[in-house]
Amino acid sequence: MLRWPWLLDFIRLGLHSGMRPGEMLWLEWRRVDLQGAFITFEAAQPKNAKTGQKNGKLGRVPLNLVAREAILARARFRAEHCPASPWVFCRKDGSRIARIIKDFWVAPRMPNSKTSIRTT
């Protein structure tokens, strides 16, 4: 079992949706539409600057099959561990994952890691 089970989903969603890391870390389930296969962004205002797009406009990001599967994997995790959490990327206790930098660079160096991220 991976130490960071969410990391692969995070990378896949980012690569296949074009979302920024901050947009994904602040992503709430209320903004995910699996039936329509898109994620909605609110217009960024001071009180919700973290949930909006960098350009400050209302918008949508379409989900292709890979991005949708990453979201579905997070939904399964949520159903099993933290059904009340509003965050797509959360820990087992439901708290939001606040940063990925340390985890992203440490994972390839972990002994017995099944994550294959080249750093060269």
Disulfide bonds with the S-S distance in Angstrom:
none
